[in-house]
Amino acid sequence: MHERAPAFGGKDGWSYSVATFVDDAPDPDGRYGAALLFVRWSEAGDRPVGHLETDYIAYGRTPAEALAPLLALTLHDVKTHLDACVEGEGAGKREGGRV
C-alpha cells in the first residue's frame, strides 16, 4: 500500500523491517524454501546494522508456490516470527544466521 516494507519494533528495542526470502535453487527433493528476513536498523534509522532470519516457513515446487504462504501472513503473524527470532538471538543464536 505504501510501497515500503512493513516496520516493527522488536522486543530488544531495535527497529526492524521485513522482507521475504526464497531459495535460488531447489533442495534435493525439488522444493524451494521460503523464510522471513528482518533487517535491524541503526538507532537513527538511517542504515542497517544487522539482520535476523526465520527458519523456512514454507516450501513449494516453485519459488512462487513457496512464497505464497508468507505473503498471506498477517502483520501480527510476522511480528510473532520477529519476536521468536529476537528471543532466539538472546539465547545465543548467532546474528545473521537462521534462528
BAFI-481369 format. One record per residue (C-alpha): residue number from 1; residue in three letters; x, y, z. Coordinates in steps of 0.2 Angstrom, whole numbers, plus 5000, padded with zeros to 4 digits. Example, Ala and Ser with C-alpha at 12.3 -4.5 7.8 and 13.67 -1.06 7.14 Angstrom:
REM BAFI-481369
r resi=1 | resn=Ala | x=5062 | y=4978 | z=5039
r resi=2 | resn=Ser | x=5068 | y=4995 | z=5036
REM end
This chain:
REM BAFI-481369
r resi=1 | resn=Met | x=5000 | y=5000 | z=5000
r resi=2 | resn=His | x=5014 | y=5012 | z=5005
r resi=3 | resn=Glu | x=5027 | y=5005 | z=4993
r resi=4 | resn=Arg | x=5039 | y=5001 | z=5008
r resi=5 | resn=Ala | x=5042 | y=4986 | z=5019
r resi=6 | resn=Pro | x=5032 | y=4984 | z=5035
r resi=7 | resn=Ala | x=5042 | y=4990 | z=5050
r resi=8 | resn=Phe | x=5041 | y=4983 | z=5068
r resi=9 | resn=Gly | x=5048 | y=4987 | z=5085
r resi=10 | resn=Gly | x=5057 | y=4972 | z=5092
r resi=11 | resn=Lys | x=5057 | y=4965 | z=5110
r resi=12 | resn=Asp | x=5075 | y=4970 | z=5110
r resi=13 | resn=Gly | x=5071 | y=4989 | z=5107
r resi=14 | resn=Trp | x=5078 | y=4989 | z=5089
r resi=15 | resn=Ser | x=5068 | y=4994 | z=5074
r resi=16 | resn=Tyr | x=5066 | y=4980 | z=5060
r resi=17 | resn=Ser | x=5059 | y=4980 | z=5043
r resi=18 | resn=Val | x=5054 | y=4963 | z=5035
r resi=19 | resn=Ala | x=5057 | y=4955 | z=5018
r resi=20 | resn=Thr | x=5054 | y=4938 | z=5011
r resi=21 | resn=Phe | x=5067 | y=4926 | z=5005
r resi=22 | resn=Val | x=5066 | y=4911 | z=4993
r resi=23 | resn=Asp | x=5080 | y=4899 | z=4989
r resi=24 | resn=Asp | x=5088 | y=4902 | z=4972
r resi=25 | resn=Ala | x=5088 | y=4883 | z=4968
r resi=26 | resn=Pro | x=5078 | y=4869 | z=4975
r resi=27 | resn=Asp | x=5084 | y=4856 | z=4988
r resi=28 | resn=Pro | x=5087 | y=4838 | z=4983
r resi=29 | resn=Asp | x=5069 | y=4834 | z=4985
r resi=30 | resn=Gly | x=5064 | y=4848 | z=4972
r resi=31 | resn=Arg | x=5057 | y=4860 | z=4985
r resi=32 | resn=Tyr | x=5061 | y=4879 | z=4987
r resi=33 | resn=Gly | x=5061 | y=4885 | z=5004
r resi=34 | resn=Ala | x=5054 | y=4902 | z=5009
r resi=35 | resn=Ala | x=5058 | y=4912 | z=5025
r resi=36 | resn=Leu | x=5057 | y=4930 | z=5033
r resi=37 | resn=Leu | x=5072 | y=4941 | z=5033
r resi=38 | resn=Phe | x=5072 | y=4955 | z=5047
r resi=39 | resn=Val | x=5083 | y=4970 | z=5044
r resi=40 | resn=Arg | x=5089 | y=4978 | z=5060
r resi=41 | resn=Trp | x=5091 | y=4997 | z=5058
r resi=42 | resn=Ser | x=5103 | y=5009 | z=5067
r resi=43 | resn=Glu | x=5096 | y=5020 | z=5081
r resi=44 | resn=Ala | x=5095 | y=5034 | z=5069
r resi=45 | resn=Gly | x=5086 | y=5023 | z=5057
r resi=46 | resn=Asp | x=5097 | y=5028 | z=5043
r resi=47 | resn=Arg | x=5107 | y=5012 | z=5040
r resi=48 | resn=Pro | x=5105 | y=4993 | z=5043
r resi=49 | resn=Val | x=5116 | y=4986 | z=5057
r resi=50 | resn=Gly | x=5111 | y=4968 | z=5057
r resi=51 | resn=His | x=5098 | y=4955 | z=5052
r resi=52 | resn=Leu | x=5089 | y=4940 | z=5058
r resi=53 | resn=Glu | x=5081 | y=4926 | z=5048
r resi=54 | resn=Thr | x=5067 | y=4913 | z=5052
r resi=55 | resn=Asp | x=5069 | y=4895 | z=5048
r resi=56 | resn=Tyr | x=5060 | y=4890 | z=5032
r resi=57 | resn=Ile | x=5042 | y=4894 | z=5035
r resi=58 | resn=Ala | x=5035 | y=4886 | z=5019
r resi=59 | resn=Tyr | x=5041 | y=4875 | z=5004
r resi=60 | resn=Gly | x=5035 | y=4874 | z=4986
r resi=61 | resn=Arg | x=5039 | y=4866 | z=4970
r resi=62 | resn=Thr | x=5042 | y=4883 | z=4963
r resi=63 | resn=Pro | x=5048 | y=4899 | z=4971
r resi=64 | resn=Ala | x=5031 | y=4907 | z=4969
r resi=65 | resn=Glu | x=5022 | y=4892 | z=4977
r resi=66 | resn=Ala | x=5034 | y=4893 | z=4992
r resi=67 | resn=Leu | x=5032 | y=4912 | z=4994
r resi=68 | resn=Ala | x=5013 | y=4912 | z=4993
r resi=69 | resn=Pro | x=5010 | y=4907 | z=5012
r resi=70 | resn=Leu | x=5022 | y=4920 | z=5018
r resi=71 | resn=Leu | x=5013 | y=4934 | z=5008
r resi=72 | resn=Ala | x=4997 | y=4928 | z=5016
r resi=73 | resn=Leu | x=5004 | y=4931 | z=5034
r resi=74 | resn=Thr | x=4996 | y=4944 | z=5044
r resi=75 | resn=Leu | x=5006 | y=4958 | z=5052
r resi=76 | resn=His | x=5003 | y=4950 | z=5069
r resi=77 | resn=Asp | x=5010 | y=4933 | z=5062
r resi=78 | resn=Val | x=5025 | y=4942 | z=5056
r resi=79 | resn=Lys | x=5028 | y=4951 | z=5072
r resi=80 | resn=Thr | x=5027 | y=4934 | z=5081
r resi=81 | resn=His | x=5040 | y=4927 | z=5070
r resi=82 | resn=Leu | x=5051 | y=4943 | z=5074
r resi=83 | resn=Asp | x=5049 | y=4941 | z=5092
r resi=84 | resn=Ala | x=5054 | y=4922 | z=5091
r resi=85 | resn=Cys | x=5070 | y=4927 | z=5081
r resi=86 | resn=Val | x=5074 | y=4941 | z=5094
r resi=87 | resn=Glu | x=5072 | y=4928 | z=5108
r resi=88 | resn=Gly | x=5082 | y=4915 | z=5099
r resi=89 | resn=Glu | x=5096 | y=4928 | z=5097
r resi=90 | resn=Gly | x=5096 | y=4932 | z=5115
r resi=91 | resn=Ala | x=5098 | y=4913 | z=5119
r resi=92 | resn=Gly | x=5115 | y=4913 | z=5110
r resi=93 | resn=Lys | x=5110 | y=4911 | z=5092
r resi=94 | resn=Arg | x=5122 | y=4920 | z=5080
r resi=95 | resn=Glu | x=5116 | y=4936 | z=5072
r resi=96 | resn=Gly | x=5113 | y=4935 | z=5053
r resi=97 | resn=Gly | x=5110 | y=4916 | z=5054
r resi=98 | resn=Arg | x=5094 | y=4907 | z=5053
r resi=99 | resn=Val | x=5085 | y=4907 | z=5070
REM end
